[in-house]
Amino acid sequence: MSVYDQAFYRFRLTDYFKEVFGLSDPEQVLYHYTSMDSFYHIVKNQSIWMTEVSYLNDAKEHTYGVEIAIEATEEYIQNKEYKSLNSSYSEEYYKMIEKCLKDNIVRVLGRYNRDETYLDFSYHSRLPKVKPNSLFIFSLSAERNSLSQWIAYSGEGGVSIGFNHSQLLSSLEKMPYFRISKCEYDLAKQKKIVKGILDRQVNQINCEANGSTKPGCDGYVEGYAEYAGNCVNHIMQLASMFKNKAFKHENEYRIVAFIDKNSYESHPEQYPVDFRVKGGLIIPYLNLQFGESEADSSVKSSYRVSDSLKDILTHIMLGPSKEPKLALKSMEAFTLKYLDDFAIVESTDIPFIYR
């Protein structure tokens, strides 16, 4: 194992997520706004569906984050910020660093934004560690009763489902591909997060090359390309937590799962992704199972949370409805049967009528 690999192995992206996005109050409840139909299936099947990032309601959700990452990397190169890590190397060496970052980071990220897919772009053949991965997201909010989110995500008669944050975090930490973090809306902080990853990558080049450009700049550029895919993968995951400041009022958190399709190459039937139809599209999703389900689930055991949904789902709020009293009455009966009456059920007090 090279010095680079040893240093990279010590770096855990999960720890970096915690460092840059932080943790909220462990007693906080996080809410998922959805339709009554979706809520019904979540509880009946004891599972949540995590949507592949390219198929979220807003098609530009992830490309926004990637655009910020490209801007941050270009600033990092233009301002020669890599010199702050070690300013004693030759200019020839720093030109090599710039070429590495331009060829292996900026160009790949730019290709993603043009193709609008990260599933199988051809350029990954140049970077062996940029694999055809899938990024899946389940959105939550710290806002319990938000009119804008009722309208945008729930529709008439919708629900906001409250999950215990600490219990959810505890369950997901046992699963290596899953993370839960708060979204970042501040542009300066977003760029700082990306540059933190770039610093780590440049440190690895410094560690490997030790200031030398022999046996030639191009040789080291190609050598770095072998590892640059890790940097791209990290940036892609971090970019999934970046949102435009116009959405700050949503106070969003996300559960993110980053699944390597290549690890299922010899057993494609075990690839834990299924498909559903919505709006004329076949949408890939990941089924995250809680405890036991009434239905026979085909989800791999590694994507099954041992905790029961009723241990995590603590609050249910009914959104604006034409029949609020009937909705509350049937919801109380439903939760008594399927959640053992553990969840607090209430109705919104927002006087809004859908027309």
N, C-alpha and C positions, 0 to 999 in steps of 0.2 A: 504493500500500500504506500503510495507516494505521500510526501509531507502534506501536499494539497488535500488529498483524500482524508488524511488523519484529522486535519484541521476542520474540514467540512463535516466530517462525521460527528465532531463535537458540537457542531452548531445545530440546534433544534429549532425549527421554525415555530413550533408550538410555544416555546419560551419567548421568542421574539414577538409573537402575536400578543402575549400577555404584557410584555414590556411596552409595546407601542400603543395598543388599544386599551389596556388597563382592564380592571374588573370593577363591576358595579357592586352596589350593596347586595350581599348574598341573600338577603331576605326579599329582594325586589321580585315582583311578578312581571313577566314579559308576556305580551299579548300578541296573538296571531289573528288578524282580521280575515274572515272568510265567509262564504255563503252557508246557509243552513244545511244544504245538501252535503257540502264538503265536511262540515262539522259532524254530521251524522255518520259519515263513512270513517272519519278519523276515530271516533269513539267505538263504533261497531267493530272495526278491523284492528283497533289498538295500534294504529300506525299513522305516520305522517309522510307525505310525499314531498320530496325535495326535487325541485325542477332544475334541469340543466340550464346553465346560466344564459345561453344564447336564446332561450325560449321564455324568459321572464316577460311580464306584462309590458315593460319598457325595453324595447330591443337594444337601446343604447346604455342599459344599466352597467354592463361590464366594459364596454368600449370606452366609456367616460374614464374609468379608472386606468385603463391601459394608455389612453391619451395623456393623462397626468404623468404616468410612469415614463413615457417617452420624453415629455417636456423636462422632467426631473433629470433624466439621464443625459439629455443634450446639454442642460445647464451644468451638470457635473463635469462633462467633458470640456465645454467652452470655458468655464471658470477654473479649469484645472484643479478641481477640488481634491482629486486623488493625491496631489502633492502634499496635502496636509498629513498624510499617513507616513510619508517618507520623502523628504525633499533633497536627498543626497545622491539620487541616481542621475544618469546621463539623460540628455534630451532625446537621444535615440531610443532609450528605454521608455520614456514617457510617450513617445510617438507610438510605440508598440502597444502600450496600455490603451491609448485612444483608439487605435485600430481594433483592438480586441472588443472594446465596448461598442463601437459603432457597428462592426460586422456581426457581432454575436448577441447583442442585446437590442440596440435600437432597431436594426433591420428586422429582426424576428418579431419584435413587438409591433412594428409598423405593418408587417405582413399580416399579423393577426387582425388588426383593425381594418385592413383592406378586405380580407377574406371573410371577416366576421365569424370566424370559427376557430376553435382551438382543438377540435377533435382529431383532425388528420391532415394538417397542412403539410405540403411536400417538403418545405424547407427543413423540417426536423431531421431529414436524412443528413444534413450538414452538421447538425448538433445531436449526436447520438443520445444524449440524456434528456433532450426535449421530446418526450414521448406523447403519443396521442392520448392525452388524459381527458377526463371529463370532470367538470366542476359543477357541483350541485348545491342549491341554496334553498333554505327555508327561512322566510322573513318573519321577524318579530318586532314588537314595538314596546317601549316603556310607557307609552300613552294608553291608558285604560279605556278612554271614552272620547275618541277623536272624530269629530264630524267629517273632516276631510277624508279620513281613512274608512269610515263607514261608507261614504259615497264611492270612493275609489276601489275598494277591495271587497266589500261585503254585499253591497246592494240591499234592496229592501228585504227586511226579515233576516239580516245577517247576524253573525256572532263574532265576538272577540273572545278568544280562548286564552285564559291565563295560565302560564306555566311557571312553576317555582324555579327561579333562576339557579339557585345553588344545587337543587336536586338534578336539574337538567345538566348543569355543568359537570357534576359528579359522575353522571351516567356516561356522558360523551367522552370524558377524559380517559375512560377505559378503552376507547376505540381509537386506534392510531390515525385514521384518516379524517376524523371529525373535529371541528373546532366551533366554538361559539364566541363571538366578539361583538363589540359595539362598533357601528359604522363611524367613519371619520368624515366630517364635512368641511374641515378647515383646509384650504388649499396649501398653505405653507406647511402644515403638519403632514399632509399627504406626501408632499415632495420630500420632506425630511425622512419619512419612513422608507421611501424608495432608496434614497441616498444611503441610508443605513445598511441596506442590503448590498449596494454597490461597494461601500467601504469594505464590507466583509469579503466580497469577491476580489477586489483589488489587493487586499491583504493576502489572499491566497496566492495570487500571481506573484506578489513580492516574495512570499515564503518559498514558492517553487523556483522562481527565476533568480532571486537574490540580486536583482539589479543587472543581471547579465542579459545581453541580447544574442549571445552565441548559443547554438550554431546558426543564428540568423533570426531576424525579427519575424519573418514569415513562419519559421519553424515554431516559434513560441505562440504565434497567433493561432496556428492550427492545433497546437497542443492544448491551448486554453479552450478552444472550441469544444473539445471533448467534455469539459466540465461546465461550460457556460450555460448549458441546458438547465442545470440546477438553479442558477440565478434566475433564469426566465421563469421556471416553474414557481419559484418563491414569489417573484414579482406578480405573476398572474393571480396567485392566491391572495396576496395582500391587496391587489387592485380590486378584488371582489368586495372589499370593505370600504371602498371610496365612493362617496356620493356627492353630487352637486349640492352646494349650500342652500339652494332653493328648496330642498327637501328636508332641511334640518328640523322642521317642526314635527316630522314623523318619528324622530328619536329612535331610529331603527337599530336593531341587533340582527345578526344573522348566524344561523347554523350553516357551516360550510363543510362540504365533503369533497375531497380531491382524490378521484379514483384512477389508478393507473390501469388502462385497458391492456397493456402488454403483459401484465402479470396473469392475465386469463387467456393468453394466446393458445396454450395447449388444451384449455378447457373452456371454450367460449360459452358453453351452455351454463356455466357457473357465474358468468358476468352478471352482477346483481342489479342490473338496470332493466326496467320495464318501460312500456309505452302506453300512452293514452291519447285520445283524440280531443282536441279543443280548437274551436275557431278554424276548422278546415286544415289543421296541422296535426301530424303525429308527433307527440312531444315525449322525449325521453325523461324519465324520472327515476329517482332512487327511493325505494320503499324502506323507511326506517321503522322497524317493528319494535313495539314495547311489550314485554312480557309474553303472554299467550294470547292467541287470537281465535275467534270462533271459526274463521276461515283458514283453510290450509295455506300457509304462506310458503312461497318458493324462495324467500329471501335467505341469503347465506347467513349462517349463524353469527359470523363476525359483524354483521350489520343488524343484529338483534340486541336491543337494550334489555337487560335482565329485569329492570324495574318495571312495574306495572304502570300503565298510563295514569291510573287513578292516584298513584303516589306523586305524580308530577303535575297533573292538571288540577289546579286548585281553585280557579275562578272562571265563571262563564257570565258574560254580559250580552244581553240581547239588544240588537241595534234597533233603529227606528222601524216601526212596523204599523200596518193598518189595524192589526189585531193584537196589541201588546199584552192584554190580559190572557187571551187564549194561548199566545206564544209562551208566556211565563208558566202557565199551568201545565202545559204538555212538557216543557223543558224540565220542570221539577220532577215530574213522573219519570221521564227518560233518564235523568241523572241518578235517581234513586235506584233504578234497575241496573244501569250499566256502570255507574261510578260509585255505587254504595252510598250515595248522598254526601260524598266527601267534598265536593266542589261547592263553592258559594255561588248561588245563582241570583242575578239581579237584572233589571232592565235599565236601559239608558234613560236619562232625564232630559235628553236633548229633544226639543219639540220640533222635529223635522218630519215632513210628509213627502214621500216620493210621489211624483205626478207623471 
